[in-house]
Amino acid sequence: MEAQTAVNQEYLIEIAKYSTIAFAISVVGITIVACVAFYKDEGKTFSLLIQRSGALQLVTVLAIILAAAFLTIIGKITTEGIVSILSGIAGYVLGGASKIRQGAAEQSEQN
């Protein structure tokens, strides 16, 4: 049984390595495309796009979810731990969504 668990953990570690490499290659590719696409705008459009889309928040939330799922699969976090992480993320996302709506409502009232 221990040999099977060790093999499963080694397999998961290999999957994590290749997933990380694939993610890094994707990020580099997207960065190159974005730099070429927004080169003439002196970065104004690109930075505005990043701010409005909440790209940093999205990447952070996805990284936390993937890390929590991986740690749950290899048995480093209990089910209570994963539930608390996911509920915290849900609160963060929903809290951010309400701030965006509130800001949009205030902006429409000013116009």
C-alpha positions as CSV (number, residue, x, y, z in Angstrom):
1,M,0.0,0.0,0.0
2,E,2.9,2.4,0.8
3,A,4.5,1.7,-2.5
4,Q,1.3,2.6,-4.4
5,T,0.9,5.8,-2.4
6,A,4.5,6.8,-3.1
7,V,4.0,6.1,-6.8
8,N,0.8,8.2,-6.8
9,Q,2.5,11.1,-5.0
10,E,5.4,10.9,-7.5
11,Y,2.9,10.9,-10.4
12,L,1.2,14.0,-8.9
13,I,4.4,15.8,-8.5
14,E,5.3,15.1,-12.1
15,I,1.9,16.4,-13.2
16,A,2.4,19.5,-11.1
17,K,5.9,20.1,-12.7
18,Y,4.5,19.8,-16.2
19,S,1.5,21.9,-15.4
20,T,3.7,24.6,-14.0
21,I,5.9,24.6,-17.1
22,A,2.9,24.7,-19.4
23,F,1.5,27.6,-17.4
24,A,4.8,29.5,-17.5
25,I,5.0,29.0,-21.3
26,S,1.4,30.3,-21.7
27,V,2.1,33.4,-19.6
28,V,5.3,34.2,-21.6
29,G,3.3,33.7,-24.8
30,I,0.5,35.9,-23.7
31,T,2.9,38.5,-22.5
32,I,4.8,38.6,-25.8
33,V,1.5,38.9,-27.8
34,A,0.3,41.7,-25.5
35,C,3.5,43.6,-25.7
36,V,3.5,43.5,-29.5
37,A,-0.2,44.4,-29.7
38,F,0.0,47.3,-27.3
39,Y,3.5,48.5,-28.2
40,K,2.4,51.7,-30.1
41,D,0.0,52.7,-27.3
42,E,2.9,53.3,-24.8
43,G,1.2,50.9,-22.4
44,K,-1.8,53.1,-21.7
45,T,-4.4,50.7,-23.2
46,F,-2.7,47.6,-21.8
47,S,-2.5,48.9,-18.2
48,L,-6.1,50.0,-18.4
49,L,-7.1,46.5,-19.7
50,I,-5.3,44.9,-16.8
51,Q,-6.9,47.2,-14.2
52,R,-10.5,46.8,-15.5
53,S,-10.3,43.0,-16.0
54,G,-8.8,42.4,-12.6
55,A,-6.3,40.0,-14.2
56,L,-4.0,40.0,-11.1
57,Q,-6.9,39.1,-8.8
58,L,-8.1,36.4,-11.2
59,V,-4.6,34.8,-11.5
60,T,-4.2,34.9,-7.7
61,V,-7.5,33.2,-7.1
62,L,-6.9,30.5,-9.7
63,A,-3.4,29.8,-8.2
64,I,-4.8,29.5,-4.7
65,I,-7.6,27.1,-5.9
66,L,-5.1,24.9,-7.8
67,A,-2.7,24.8,-4.9
68,A,-5.4,24.0,-2.4
69,A,-6.8,21.2,-4.7
70,F,-3.3,19.8,-5.2
71,L,-2.6,19.8,-1.4
72,T,-5.9,18.1,-0.8
73,I,-5.2,15.4,-3.4
74,I,-1.8,14.6,-1.8
75,G,-3.4,14.6,1.6
76,K,-1.7,17.6,3.2
77,I,-4.9,19.5,3.9
78,T,-8.1,18.1,5.4
79,T,-11.6,18.7,4.0
80,E,-12.2,21.4,6.6
81,G,-9.1,23.2,5.4
82,I,-10.2,23.1,1.8
83,V,-13.7,24.3,2.7
84,S,-12.3,27.3,4.6
85,I,-10.0,28.2,1.8
86,L,-12.7,28.0,-0.8
87,S,-15.2,29.9,1.3
88,G,-12.6,32.7,1.9
89,I,-12.0,32.9,-1.9
90,A,-15.8,33.1,-2.5
91,G,-16.1,35.9,0.0
92,Y,-13.2,37.8,-1.6
93,V,-14.6,37.4,-5.1
94,L,-18.2,38.3,-4.1
95,G,-16.9,41.3,-2.0
96,G,-14.9,42.6,-5.0
97,A,-18.0,42.1,-7.3
98,S,-20.1,44.2,-5.0
99,K,-17.5,47.0,-4.9
100,I,-17.4,47.1,-8.7
101,R,-21.2,47.3,-8.9
102,Q,-21.2,50.1,-6.3
103,G,-18.6,52.0,-8.1
104,A,-20.5,51.7,-11.4
105,A,-23.7,52.9,-9.8
106,E,-21.9,55.9,-8.3
107,Q,-20.4,56.7,-11.7
108,S,-23.7,56.5,-13.5
109,E,-25.3,58.8,-10.9
110,Q,-22.6,61.4,-11.5
111,N,-23.3,61.4,-15.3
